[in-house]
């Protein structure tokens, strides 16, 4: 199981087409701060029907989009 599994489950459970989550919101979901490894793990989101659309370091948020089937 990936350390980001709780985030992927959160996205699929809430079933929205689009998410704009702050780093702080993601920390609350995961229980830890995201780190550089997120760049490697972000491809796992596709297994839960989502893709990482944008990572904003300046705005401290990540945008997820539901992937079309």
CHARMM-style PDB file with segment names, atoms N, HN, CA, C and O in Angstrom:
ATOM      1  N   UNK     1       0.839  -1.184   0.000  1.00  0.00      PROA
ATOM      2  CA  UNK     1       0.000   0.000   0.000  1.00  0.00      PROA
ATOM      3  C   UNK     1       0.888   1.253   0.000  1.00  0.00      PROA
ATOM      4  O   UNK     1       1.869   1.337   0.739  1.00  0.00      PROA
ATOM      5  N   UNK     2       0.530   2.189  -0.819  1.00  0.00      PROA
ATOM      6  HN  UNK     2      -0.266   2.120  -1.420  1.00  0.00      PROA
ATOM      7  CA  UNK     2       1.250   3.453  -0.944  1.00  0.00      PROA
ATOM      8  C   UNK     2       0.972   4.351   0.261  1.00  0.00      PROA
ATOM      9  O   UNK     2      -0.102   4.287   0.859  1.00  0.00      PROA
ATOM     10  N   UNK     3       1.942   5.177   0.605  1.00  0.00      PROA
ATOM     11  HN  UNK     3       2.814   5.229   0.119  1.00  0.00      PROA
ATOM     12  CA  UNK     3       1.718   6.120   1.703  1.00  0.00      PROA
ATOM     13  C   UNK     3       0.686   7.180   1.327  1.00  0.00      PROA
ATOM     14  O   UNK     3       0.166   7.867   2.206  1.00  0.00      PROA
ATOM     15  N   UNK     4       0.385   7.324   0.054  1.00  0.00      PROA
ATOM     16  HN  UNK     4       0.808   6.766  -0.661  1.00  0.00      PROA
ATOM     17  CA  UNK     4      -0.612   8.290  -0.404  1.00  0.00      PROA
ATOM     18  C   UNK     4      -1.999   7.661  -0.610  1.00  0.00      PROA
ATOM     19  O   UNK     4      -2.928   8.334  -1.058  1.00  0.00      PROA
ATOM     20  N   UNK     5      -2.129   6.399  -0.287  1.00  0.00      PROA
ATOM     21  HN  UNK     5      -1.375   5.853   0.077  1.00  0.00      PROA
ATOM     22  CA  UNK     5      -3.407   5.695  -0.429  1.00  0.00      PROA
ATOM     23  C   UNK     5      -4.580   6.429   0.225  1.00  0.00      PROA
ATOM     24  O   UNK     5      -5.648   6.496  -0.384  1.00  0.00      PROA
ATOM     25  N   UNK     6      -4.439   6.981   1.433  1.00  0.00      PROA
ATOM     26  HN  UNK     6      -3.572   6.926   1.928  1.00  0.00      PROA
ATOM     27  CA  UNK     6      -5.578   7.700   2.030  1.00  0.00      PROA
ATOM     28  C   UNK     6      -6.049   8.887   1.178  1.00  0.00      PROA
ATOM     29  O   UNK     6      -7.242   9.190   1.148  1.00  0.00      PROA
ATOM     30  N   UNK     7      -5.139   9.542   0.503  1.00  0.00      PROA
ATOM     31  HN  UNK     7      -4.170   9.295   0.528  1.00  0.00      PROA
ATOM     32  CA  UNK     7      -5.512  10.652  -0.371  1.00  0.00      PROA
ATOM     33  C   UNK     7      -6.287  10.140  -1.578  1.00  0.00      PROA
ATOM     34  O   UNK     7      -7.311  10.712  -1.952  1.00  0.00      PROA
ATOM     35  N   UNK     8      -5.805   9.077  -2.179  1.00  0.00      PROA
ATOM     36  HN  UNK     8      -4.973   8.613  -1.876  1.00  0.00      PROA
ATOM     37  CA  UNK     8      -6.497   8.532  -3.360  1.00  0.00      PROA
ATOM     38  C   UNK     8      -7.895   8.048  -2.981  1.00  0.00      PROA
ATOM     39  O   UNK     8      -8.850   8.247  -3.733  1.00  0.00      PROA
ATOM     40  N   UNK     9      -8.013   7.413  -1.818  1.00  0.00      PROA
ATOM     41  HN  UNK     9      -7.238   7.251  -1.207  1.00  0.00      PROA
ATOM     42  CA  UNK     9      -9.339   6.952  -1.358  1.00  0.00      PROA
ATOM     43  C   UNK     9     -10.258   8.139  -1.095  1.00  0.00      PROA
ATOM     44  O   UNK     9     -11.448   8.087  -1.405  1.00  0.00      PROA
ATOM     45  N   UNK    10      -9.708   9.209  -0.525  1.00  0.00      PROA
ATOM     46  HN  UNK    10      -8.741   9.251  -0.274  1.00  0.00      PROA
ATOM     47  CA  UNK    10     -10.494  10.423  -0.276  1.00  0.00      PROA
ATOM     48  C   UNK    10     -11.065  10.965  -1.588  1.00  0.00      PROA
ATOM     49  O   UNK    10     -12.249  11.296  -1.657  1.00  0.00      PROA
ATOM     50  N   UNK    11     -10.246  11.055  -2.611  1.00  0.00      PROA
ATOM     51  HN  UNK    11      -9.284  10.786  -2.555  1.00  0.00      PROA
ATOM     52  CA  UNK    11     -10.703  11.572  -3.897  1.00  0.00      PROA
ATOM     53  C   UNK    11     -11.822  10.712  -4.467  1.00  0.00      PROA
ATOM     54  O   UNK    11     -12.854  11.233  -4.891  1.00  0.00      PROA
ATOM     55  N   UNK    12     -11.625   9.407  -4.478  1.00  0.00      PROA
ATOM     56  HN  UNK    12     -10.787   8.984  -4.134  1.00  0.00      PROA
ATOM     57  CA  UNK    12     -12.619   8.527  -5.091  1.00  0.00      PROA
ATOM     58  C   UNK    12     -13.885   8.417  -4.245  1.00  0.00      PROA
ATOM     59  O   UNK    12     -14.981   8.261  -4.785  1.00  0.00      PROA
ATOM     60  N   UNK    13     -13.743   8.498  -2.925  1.00  0.00      PROA
ATOM     61  HN  UNK    13     -12.853   8.624  -2.486  1.00  0.00      PROA
ATOM     62  CA  UNK    13     -14.907   8.401  -2.037  1.00  0.00      PROA
ATOM     63  C   UNK    13     -15.838   9.597  -2.208  1.00  0.00      PROA
ATOM     64  O   UNK    13     -17.059   9.438  -2.233  1.00  0.00      PROA
ATOM     65  N   UNK    14     -15.269  10.780  -2.325  1.00  0.00      PROA
ATOM     66  HN  UNK    14     -14.278  10.908  -2.305  1.00  0.00      PROA
ATOM     67  CA  UNK    14     -16.079  11.994  -2.432  1.00  0.00      PROA
ATOM     68  C   UNK    14     -16.596  12.238  -3.842  1.00  0.00      PROA
ATOM     69  O   UNK    14     -17.530  13.012  -4.048  1.00  0.00      PROA
ATOM     70  N   UNK    15     -15.975  11.566  -4.812  1.00  0.00      PROA
ATOM     71  HN  UNK    15     -15.216  10.937  -4.645  1.00  0.00      PROA
ATOM     72  CA  UNK    15     -16.553  11.456  -6.155  1.00  0.00      PROA
ATOM     73  C   UNK    15     -16.839  12.780  -6.860  1.00  0.00      PROA
ATOM     74  O   UNK    15     -17.855  12.900  -7.545  1.00  0.00      PROA
ATOM     75  N   UNK    16     -15.967  13.771  -6.708  1.00  0.00      PROA
ATOM     76  HN  UNK    16     -15.142  13.673  -6.152  1.00  0.00      PROA
ATOM     77  CA  UNK    16     -16.123  15.039  -7.416  1.00  0.00      PROA
ATOM     78  C   UNK    16     -15.374  14.983  -8.741  1.00  0.00      PROA
ATOM     79  O   UNK    16     -14.474  14.162  -8.917  1.00  0.00      PROA
ATOM     80  N   UNK    17     -15.742  15.848  -9.664  1.00  0.00      PROA
ATOM     81  HN  UNK    17     -16.474  16.515  -9.521  1.00  0.00      PROA
ATOM     82  CA  UNK    17     -15.050  15.922 -10.942  1.00  0.00      PROA
ATOM     83  C   UNK    17     -13.717  16.666 -10.826  1.00  0.00      PROA
ATOM     84  O   UNK    17     -12.804  16.457 -11.624  1.00  0.00      PROA
ATOM     85  N   UNK    18     -13.622  17.540  -9.812  1.00  0.00      PROA
ATOM     86  HN  UNK    18     -14.364  17.710  -9.164  1.00  0.00      PROA
ATOM     87  CA  UNK    18     -12.480  18.445  -9.713  1.00  0.00      PROA
ATOM     88  C   UNK    18     -12.208  18.737  -8.235  1.00  0.00      PROA
ATOM     89  O   UNK    18     -13.136  18.978  -7.464  1.00  0.00      PROA
ATOM     90  N   UNK    19     -10.956  18.713  -7.855  1.00  0.00      PROA
ATOM     91  HN  UNK    19     -10.201  18.516  -8.482  1.00  0.00      PROA
ATOM     92  CA  UNK    19     -10.536  19.080  -6.505  1.00  0.00      PROA
ATOM     93  C   UNK    19      -9.402  20.078  -6.598  1.00  0.00      PROA
ATOM     94  O   UNK    19      -8.513  19.948  -7.439  1.00  0.00      PROA
ATOM     95  N   UNK    20      -9.436  21.074  -5.730  1.00  0.00      PROA
ATOM     96  HN  UNK    20     -10.159  21.180  -5.046  1.00  0.00      PROA
ATOM     97  CA  UNK    20      -8.302  21.972  -5.546  1.00  0.00      PROA
ATOM     98  C   UNK    20      -8.013  21.934  -4.048  1.00  0.00      PROA
ATOM     99  O   UNK    20      -8.649  22.638  -3.263  1.00  0.00      PROA
ATOM    100  N   UNK    21      -7.049  21.107  -3.667  1.00  0.00      PROA
ATOM    101  HN  UNK    21      -6.533  20.535  -4.305  1.00  0.00      PROA
ATOM    102  CA  UNK    21      -6.732  20.900  -2.267  1.00  0.00      PROA
ATOM    103  C   UNK    21      -5.443  21.620  -1.897  1.00  0.00      PROA
ATOM    104  O   UNK    21      -4.451  21.550  -2.622  1.00  0.00      PROA
ATOM    105  N   UNK    22      -5.466  22.307  -0.770  1.00  0.00      PROA
ATOM    106  HN  UNK    22      -6.272  22.364  -0.181  1.00  0.00      PROA
ATOM    107  CA  UNK    22      -4.251  22.958  -0.286  1.00  0.00      PROA
ATOM    108  C   UNK    22      -3.328  21.912   0.323  1.00  0.00      PROA
ATOM    109  O   UNK    22      -3.755  20.805   0.651  1.00  0.00      PROA
ATOM    110  N   UNK    23      -2.074  22.272   0.466  1.00  0.00      PROA
ATOM    111  HN  UNK    23      -1.727  23.171   0.199  1.00  0.00      PROA
ATOM    112  CA  UNK    23      -1.127  21.368   1.116  1.00  0.00      PROA
ATOM    113  C   UNK    23      -1.604  21.033   2.525  1.00  0.00      PROA
ATOM    114  O   UNK    23      -1.431  19.906   2.991  1.00  0.00      PROA
ATOM    115  N   UNK    24      -2.202  22.009   3.202  1.00  0.00      PROA
ATOM    116  HN  UNK    24      -2.342  22.924   2.824  1.00  0.00      PROA
ATOM    117  CA  UNK    24      -2.696  21.795   4.570  1.00  0.00      PROA
ATOM    118  C   UNK    24      -3.857  20.798   4.582  1.00  0.00      PROA
ATOM    119  O   UNK    24      -3.917  19.933   5.456  1.00  0.00      PROA
ATOM    120  N   UNK    25      -4.778  20.910   3.620  1.00  0.00      PROA
ATOM    121  HN  UNK    25      -4.729  21.612   2.910  1.00  0.00      PROA
ATOM    122  CA  UNK    25      -5.890  19.956   3.533  1.00  0.00      PROA
ATOM    123  C   UNK    25      -5.360  18.549   3.269  1.00  0.00      PROA
ATOM    124  O   UNK    25      -5.851  17.576   3.844  1.00  0.00      PROA
ATOM    125  N   UNK    26      -4.369  18.447   2.408  1.00  0.00      PROA
ATOM    126  HN  UNK    26      -3.971  19.237   1.942  1.00  0.00      PROA
ATOM    127  CA  UNK    26      -3.779  17.142   2.105  1.00  0.00      PROA
ATOM    128  C   UNK    26      -3.084  16.588   3.342  1.00  0.00      PROA
ATOM    129  O   UNK    26      -3.154  15.388   3.608  1.00  0.00      PROA
ATOM    130  N   UNK    27      -2.420  17.443   4.090  1.00  0.00      PROA
ATOM    131  HN  UNK    27      -2.363  18.418   3.873  1.00  0.00      PROA
ATOM    132  CA  UNK    27      -1.783  17.009   5.336  1.00  0.00      PROA
ATOM    133  C   UNK    27      -2.830  16.458   6.303  1.00  0.00      PROA
ATOM    134  O   UNK    27      -2.587  15.450   6.968  1.00  0.00      PROA
ATOM    135  N   UNK    28      -3.986  17.108   6.387  1.00  0.00      PROA
ATOM    136  HN  UNK    28      -4.182  17.926   5.847  1.00  0.00      PROA
ATOM    137  CA  UNK    28      -5.054  16.623   7.267  1.00  0.00      PROA
ATOM    138  C   UNK    28      -5.589  15.267   6.830  1.00  0.00      PROA
ATOM    139  O   UNK    28      -5.963  14.449   7.671  1.00  0.00      PROA
ATOM    140  N   UNK    29      -5.627  15.022   5.541  1.00  0.00      PROA
ATOM    141  HN  UNK    29      -5.323  15.686   4.858  1.00  0.00      PROA
ATOM    142  CA  UNK    29      -6.098  13.739   5.011  1.00  0.00      PROA
ATOM    143  C   UNK    29      -5.065  12.644   5.273  1.00  0.00      PROA
ATOM    144  O   UNK    29      -5.414  11.540   5.690  1.00  0.00      PROA
ATOM    145  N   UNK    30      -3.802  12.955   5.029  1.00  0.00      PROA
ATOM    146  HN  UNK    30      -3.519  13.853   4.690  1.00  0.00      PROA
ATOM    147  CA  UNK    30      -2.732  11.960   5.119  1.00  0.00      PROA
ATOM    148  C   UNK    30      -2.157  11.778   6.518  1.00  0.00      PROA
ATOM    149  O   UNK    30      -1.742  10.682   6.894  1.00  0.00      PROA
ATOM    150  N   UNK    31      -2.140  12.861   7.279  1.00  0.00      PROA
ATOM    151  HN  UNK    31      -2.478  13.751   6.973  1.00  0.00      PROA
ATOM    152  CA  UNK    31      -1.499  12.820   8.587  1.00  0.00      PROA
ATOM    153  C   UNK    31      -0.027  13.197   8.530  1.00  0.00      PROA
ATOM    154  O   UNK    31       0.682  13.082   9.530  1.00  0.00      PROA
ATOM    155  N   UNK    32       0.439  13.646   7.373  1.00  0.00      PROA
ATOM    156  HN  UNK    32      -0.137  13.740   6.560  1.00  0.00      PROA
ATOM    157  CA  UNK    32       1.826  14.101   7.210  1.00  0.00      PROA
ATOM    158  C   UNK    32       1.893  15.069   6.041  1.00  0.00      PROA
ATOM    159  O   UNK    32       1.012  15.085   5.181  1.00  0.00      PROA
ATOM    160  N   UNK    33       2.948  15.873   6.018  1.00  0.00      PROA
ATOM    161  HN  UNK    33       3.663  15.860   6.717  1.00  0.00      PROA
ATOM    162  CA  UNK    33       3.167  16.807   4.912  1.00  0.00      PROA
ATOM    163  C   UNK    33       3.549  16.042   3.650  1.00  0.00      PROA
ATOM    164  O   UNK    33       4.274  15.049   3.715  1.00  0.00      PROA
ATOM    165  N   UNK    34       3.058  16.506   2.502  1.00  0.00      PROA
ATOM    166  HN  UNK    34       2.469  17.312   2.449  1.00  0.00      PROA
ATOM    167  CA  UNK    34       3.529  15.913   1.254  1.00  0.00      PROA
ATOM    168  C   UNK    34       4.987  16.336   1.061  1.00  0.00      PROA
ATOM    169  O   UNK    34       5.417  17.386   1.537  1.00  0.00      PROA
ATOM    170  N   UNK    35       5.717  15.508   0.365  1.00  0.00      PROA
ATOM    171  HN  UNK    35       5.368  14.655  -0.022  1.00  0.00      PROA
ATOM    172  CA  UNK    35       7.121  15.804   0.109  1.00  0.00      PROA
ATOM    173  C   UNK    35       7.438  15.553  -1.351  1.00  0.00      PROA
ATOM    174  O   UNK    35       6.545  15.297  -2.159  1.00  0.00      PROA
ATOM    175  N   UNK    36       8.697  15.626  -1.675  1.00  0.00      PROA
ATOM    176  HN  UNK    36       9.423  15.834  -1.018  1.00  0.00      PROA
ATOM    177  CA  UNK    36       9.138  15.462  -3.065  1.00  0.00      PROA
ATOM    178  C   UNK    36       8.698  14.120  -3.653  1.00  0.00      PROA
ATOM    179  O   UNK    36       8.510  14.017  -4.866  1.00  0.00      PROA
ATOM    180  N   UNK    37       8.533  13.102  -2.826  1.00  0.00      PROA
ATOM    181  HN  UNK    37       8.686  13.185  -1.842  1.00  0.00      PROA
ATOM    182  CA  UNK    37       8.132  11.782  -3.327  1.00  0.00      PROA
ATOM    183  C   UNK    37       6.756  11.811  -3.982  1.00  0.00      PROA
ATOM    184  O   UNK    37       6.417  10.909  -4.748  1.00  0.00      PROA
ATOM    185  N   UNK    38       5.959  12.838  -3.688  1.00  0.00      PROA
ATOM    186  HN  UNK    38       6.235  13.571  -3.066  1.00  0.00      PROA
ATOM    187  CA  UNK    38       4.640  12.938  -4.309  1.00  0.00      PROA
ATOM    188  C   UNK    38       4.749  12.930  -5.828  1.00  0.00      PROA
ATOM    189  O   UNK    38       3.863  12.415  -6.510  1.00  0.00      PROA
ATOM    190  N   UNK    39       5.813  13.489  -6.355  1.00  0.00      PROA
ATOM    191  HN  UNK    39       6.533  13.908  -5.801  1.00  0.00      PROA
ATOM    192  CA  UNK    39       6.003  13.512  -7.804  1.00  0.00      PROA
ATOM    193  C   UNK    39       6.071  12.112  -8.393  1.00  0.00      PROA
ATOM    194  O   UNK    39       5.636  11.887  -9.522  1.00  0.00      PROA
ATOM    195  N   UNK    40       6.611  11.183  -7.638  1.00  0.00      PROA
ATOM    196  HN  UNK    40       6.964  11.366  -6.720  1.00  0.00      PROA
ATOM    197  CA  UNK    40       6.669   9.790  -8.073  1.00  0.00      PROA
ATOM    198  C   UNK    40       5.319   9.100  -7.899  1.00  0.00      PROA
ATOM    199  O   UNK    40       4.872   8.358  -8.773  1.00  0.00      PROA
ATOM    200  N   UNK    41       4.682   9.353  -6.767  1.00  0.00      PROA
ATOM    201  HN  UNK    41       5.045   9.956  -6.057  1.00  0.00      PROA
ATOM    202  CA  UNK    41       3.439   8.661  -6.425  1.00  0.00      PROA
ATOM    203  C   UNK    41       2.201   9.220  -7.120  1.00  0.00      PROA
ATOM    204  O   UNK    41       1.171   8.546  -7.163  1.00  0.00      PROA
ATOM    205  N   UNK    42       2.274  10.433  -7.663  1.00  0.00      PROA
ATOM    206  HN  UNK    42       3.110  10.981  -7.627  1.00  0.00      PROA
ATOM    207  CA  UNK    42       1.078  11.057  -8.237  1.00  0.00      PROA
ATOM    208  C   UNK    42       0.439  10.226  -9.347  1.00  0.00      PROA
ATOM    209  O   UNK    42      -0.763  10.330  -9.590  1.00  0.00      PROA
ATOM    210  N   UNK    43       1.236   9.411 -10.012  1.00  0.00      PROA
ATOM    211  HN  UNK    43       2.213   9.326  -9.814  1.00  0.00      PROA
ATOM    212  CA  UNK    43       0.677   8.582 -11.094  1.00  0.00      PROA
ATOM    213  C   UNK    43      -0.280   7.512 -10.566  1.00  0.00      PROA
ATOM    214  O   UNK    43      -1.066   6.953 -11.331  1.00  0.00      PROA
ATOM    215  N   UNK    44      -0.219   7.222  -9.257  1.00  0.00      PROA
ATOM    216  HN  UNK    44       0.419   7.676  -8.635  1.00  0.00      PROA
ATOM    217  CA  UNK    44      -1.145   6.248  -8.670  1.00  0.00      PROA
ATOM    218  C   UNK    44      -2.587   6.746  -8.677  1.00  0.00      PROA
ATOM    219  O   UNK    44      -3.517   5.940  -8.637  1.00  0.00      PROA
ATOM    220  N   UNK    45      -2.782   8.051  -8.728  1.00  0.00      PROA
ATOM    221  HN  UNK    45      -2.027   8.705  -8.761  1.00  0.00      PROA
ATOM    222  CA  UNK    45      -4.131   8.624  -8.691  1.00  0.00      PROA
ATOM    223  C   UNK    45      -4.989   8.076  -9.829  1.00  0.00      PROA
ATOM    224  O   UNK    45      -6.204   7.946  -9.681  1.00  0.00      PROA
ATOM    225  N   UNK    46      -4.377   7.759 -10.943  1.00  0.00      PROA
ATOM    226  HN  UNK    46      -3.390   7.864 -11.064  1.00  0.00      PROA
ATOM    227  CA  UNK    46      -5.122   7.254 -12.099  1.00  0.00      PROA
ATOM    228  C   UNK    46      -5.847   5.944 -11.770  1.00  0.00      PROA
ATOM    229  O   UNK    46      -6.903   5.656 -12.334  1.00  0.00      PROA
ATOM    230  N   UNK    47      -5.282   5.164 -10.866  1.00  0.00      PROA
ATOM    231  HN  UNK    47      -4.425   5.398 -10.407  1.00  0.00      PROA
ATOM    232  CA  UNK    47      -5.927   3.911 -10.449  1.00  0.00      PROA
ATOM    233  C   UNK    47      -7.228   4.163  -9.699  1.00  0.00      PROA
ATOM    234  O   UNK    47      -8.040   3.251  -9.540  1.00  0.00      PROA
ATOM    235  N   UNK    48      -7.431   5.382  -9.240  1.00  0.00      PROA
ATOM    236  HN  UNK    48      -6.772   6.123  -9.369  1.00  0.00      PROA
ATOM    237  CA  UNK    48      -8.634   5.764  -8.498  1.00  0.00      PROA
ATOM    238  C   UNK    48      -9.511   6.713  -9.307  1.00  0.00      PROA
ATOM    239  O   UNK    48     -10.461   7.294  -8.782  1.00  0.00      PROA
ATOM    240  N   UNK    49      -9.185   6.866 -10.591  1.00  0.00      PROA
ATOM    241  HN  UNK    49      -8.413   6.394 -11.018  1.00  0.00      PROA
ATOM    242  CA  UNK    49     -10.004   7.654 -11.493  1.00  0.00      PROA
ATOM    243  C   UNK    49      -9.646   9.122 -11.579  1.00  0.00      PROA
ATOM    244  O   UNK    49     -10.418   9.916 -12.116  1.00  0.00      PROA
ATOM    245  N   UNK    50      -8.477   9.502 -11.055  1.00  0.00      PROA
ATOM    246  HN  UNK    50      -7.849   8.857 -10.619  1.00  0.00      PROA
ATOM    247  CA  UNK    50      -8.084  10.908 -11.055  1.00  0.00      PROA
ATOM    248  C   UNK    50      -6.693  11.088 -11.638  1.00  0.00      PROA
ATOM    249  O   UNK    50      -5.893  10.155 -11.707  1.00  0.00      PROA
ATOM    250  N   UNK    51      -6.433  12.325 -12.057  1.00  0.00      PROA
ATOM    251  HN  UNK    51      -7.083  13.083 -12.001  1.00  0.00      PROA
ATOM    252  CA  UNK    51      -5.101  12.698 -12.492  1.00  0.00      PROA
ATOM    253  C   UNK    51      -4.708  13.981 -11.775  1.00  0.00      PROA
ATOM    254  O   UNK    51      -5.564  14.785 -11.406  1.00  0.00      PROA
ATOM    255  N   UNK    52      -3.422  14.165 -11.585  1.00  0.00      PROA
ATOM    256  HN  UNK    52      -2.726  13.512 -11.885  1.00  0.00      PROA
ATOM    257  CA  UNK    52      -2.917  15.404 -11.019  1.00  0.00      PROA
ATOM    258  C   UNK    52      -2.793  16.382 -12.173  1.00  0.00      PROA
ATOM    259  O   UNK    52      -1.975  16.205 -13.077  1.00  0.00      PROA
ATOM    260  N   UNK    53      -3.612  17.407 -12.126  1.00  0.00      PROA
ATOM    261  HN  UNK    53      -4.276  17.552 -11.392  1.00  0.00      PROA
ATOM    262  CA  UNK    53      -3.650  18.384 -13.213  1.00  0.00      PROA
ATOM    263  C   UNK    53      -2.571  19.444 -13.037  1.00  0.00      PROA
ATOM    264  O   UNK    53      -1.915  19.835 -14.002  1.00  0.00      PROA
ATOM    265  N   UNK    54      -2.386  19.912 -11.789  1.00  0.00      PROA
ATOM    266  HN  UNK    54      -2.919  19.594 -11.005  1.00  0.00      PROA
ATOM    267  CA  UNK    54      -1.408  20.967 -11.546  1.00  0.00      PROA
ATOM    268  C   UNK    54      -0.949  20.927 -10.095  1.00  0.00      PROA
ATOM    269  O   UNK    54      -1.752  20.734  -9.182  1.00  0.00      PROA
ATOM    270  N   UNK    55       0.347  21.110  -9.898  1.00  0.00      PROA
ATOM    271  HN  UNK    55       0.999  21.266 -10.640  1.00  0.00      PROA
ATOM    272  CA  UNK    55       0.923  21.272  -8.573  1.00  0.00      PROA
ATOM    273  C   UNK    55       1.461  22.693  -8.507  1.00  0.00      PROA
ATOM    274  O   UNK    55       2.355  23.058  -9.270  1.00  0.00      PROA
ATOM    275  N   UNK    56       0.916  23.497  -7.597  1.00  0.00      PROA
ATOM    276  HN  UNK    56       0.189  23.201  -6.977  1.00  0.00      PROA
ATOM    277  CA  UNK    56       1.357  24.882  -7.463  1.00  0.00      PROA
ATOM    278  C   UNK    56       2.146  25.046  -6.173  1.00  0.00      PROA
ATOM    279  O   UNK    56       1.579  25.016  -5.081  1.00  0.00      PROA
ATOM    280  N   UNK    57       3.437  25.216  -6.303  1.00  0.00      PROA
ATOM    281  HN  UNK    57       3.898  25.240  -7.191  1.00  0.00      PROA
ATOM    282  CA  UNK    57       4.287  25.443  -5.141  1.00  0.00      PROA
ATOM    283  C   UNK    57       4.013  26.839  -4.586  1.00  0.00      PROA
ATOM    284  O   UNK    57       3.971  27.030  -3.371  1.00  0.00      PROA
ATOM    285  N   UNK    58       3.829  27.800  -5.466  1.00  0.00      PROA
ATOM    286  HN  UNK    58       3.863  27.645  -6.453  1.00  0.00      PROA
ATOM    287  CA  UNK    58       3.584  29.183  -5.054  1.00  0.00      PROA
ATOM    288  C   UNK    58       2.280  29.307  -4.264  1.00  0.00      PROA
ATOM    289  O   UNK    58       2.250  29.929  -3.202  1.00  0.00      PROA
ATOM    290  N   UNK    59       1.201  28.713  -4.785  1.00  0.00      PROA
ATOM    291  HN  UNK    59       1.225  28.208  -5.648  1.00  0.00      PROA
ATOM    292  CA  UNK    59      -0.108  28.802  -4.138  1.00  0.00      PROA
ATOM    293  C   UNK    59      -0.322  27.709  -3.092  1.00  0.00      PROA
ATOM    294  O   UNK    59      -1.302  27.740  -2.348  1.00  0.00      PROA
ATOM    295  N   UNK    60       0.590  26.749  -3.037  1.00  0.00      PROA
ATOM    296  HN  UNK    60       1.387  26.723  -3.641  1.00  0.00      PROA
ATOM    297  CA  UNK    60       0.536  25.637  -2.078  1.00  0.00      PROA
ATOM    298  C   UNK    60      -0.763  24.846  -2.193  1.00  0.00      PROA
ATOM    299  O   UNK    60      -1.472  24.626  -1.212  1.00  0.00      PROA
ATOM    300  N   UNK    61      -1.053  24.423  -3.436  1.00  0.00      PROA
ATOM    301  HN  UNK    61      -0.477  24.601  -4.233  1.00  0.00      PROA
ATOM    302  CA  UNK    61      -2.212  23.565  -3.653  1.00  0.00      PROA
ATOM    303  C   UNK    61      -1.951  22.616  -4.814  1.00  0.00      PROA
ATOM    304  O   UNK    61      -1.020  22.789  -5.600  1.00  0.00      PROA
ATOM    305  N   UNK    62      -2.803  21.617  -4.886  1.00  0.00      PROA
ATOM    306  HN  UNK    62      -3.560  21.476  -4.247  1.00  0.00      PROA
ATOM    307  CA  UNK    62      -2.735  20.638  -5.973  1.00  0.00      PROA
ATOM    308  C   UNK    62      -4.134  20.492  -6.547  1.00  0.00      PROA
ATOM    309  O   UNK    62      -5.115  20.389  -5.809  1.00  0.00      PROA
ATOM    310  N   UNK    63      -4.213  20.486  -7.858  1.00  0.00      PROA
ATOM    311  HN  UNK    63      -3.417  20.571  -8.457  1.00  0.00      PROA
ATOM    312  CA  UNK    63      -5.487  20.326  -8.543  1.00  0.00      PROA
ATOM    313  C   UNK    63      -5.554  18.908  -9.108  1.00  0.00      PROA
ATOM    314  O   UNK    63      -4.647  18.441  -9.799  1.00  0.00      PROA
ATOM    315  N   UNK    64      -6.661  18.247  -8.787  1.00  0.00      PROA
ATOM    316  HN  UNK    64      -7.397  18.626  -8.227  1.00  0.00      PROA
ATOM    317  CA  UNK    64      -6.942  16.897  -9.282  1.00  0.00      PROA
ATOM    318  C   UNK    64      -8.175  16.965 -10.161  1.00  0.00      PROA
ATOM    319  O   UNK    64      -9.107  17.721  -9.888  1.00  0.00      PROA
ATOM    320  N   UNK    65      -8.173  16.174 -11.211  1.00  0.00      PROA
ATOM    321  HN  UNK    65      -7.416  15.559 -11.433  1.00  0.00      PROA
ATOM    322  CA  UNK    65      -9.287  16.140 -12.146  1.00  0.00      PROA
ATOM    323  C   UNK    65      -9.699  14.690 -12.371  1.00  0.00      PROA
ATOM    324  O   UNK    65      -8.857  13.800 -12.495  1.00  0.00      PROA
ATOM    325  N   UNK    66     -11.017  14.471 -12.420  1.00  0.00      PROA
ATOM    326  HN  UNK    66     -11.700  15.194 -12.320  1.00  0.00      PROA
ATOM    327  CA  UNK    66     -11.507  13.123 -12.716  1.00  0.00      PROA
ATOM    328  C   UNK    66     -11.098  12.755 -14.131  1.00  0.00      PROA
ATOM    329  O   UNK    66     -11.286  13.534 -15.065  1.00  0.00      PROA
ATOM    330  N   UNK    67     -10.553  11.594 -14.276  1.00  0.00      PROA
ATOM    331  HN  UNK    67     -10.400  10.961 -13.517  1.00  0.00      PROA
ATOM    332  CA  UNK    67     -10.103  11.115 -15.590  1.00  0.00      PROA
ATOM    333  C   UNK    67     -11.276  10.511 -16.327  1.00  0.00      PROA
ATOM    334  O   UNK    67     -12.021   9.698 -15.780  1.00  0.00      PROA
ATOM    335  N   UNK    68     -11.431  10.915 -17.567  1.00  0.00      PROA
ATOM    336  HN  UNK    68     -10.825  11.575 -18.012  1.00  0.00      PROA
ATOM    337  CA  UNK    68     -12.490  10.347 -18.421  1.00  0.00      PROA
ATOM    338  C   UNK    68     -12.178   8.892 -18.727  1.00  0.00      PROA
ATOM    339  O   UNK    68     -11.019   8.522 -18.914  1.00  0.00      PROA
ATOM    340  N   UNK    69     -13.202   8.083 -18.778  1.00  0.00      PROA
ATOM    341  HN  UNK    69     -14.144   8.383 -18.626  1.00  0.00      PROA
ATOM    342  CA  UNK    69     -13.000   6.646 -19.112  1.00  0.00      PROA
ATOM    343  C   UNK    69     -12.847   6.443 -20.586  1.00  0.00      PROA
ATOM    344  OT1 UNK    69     -12.672   5.311 -21.038  1.00  0.00      PROA
TER     345      UNK     69
END
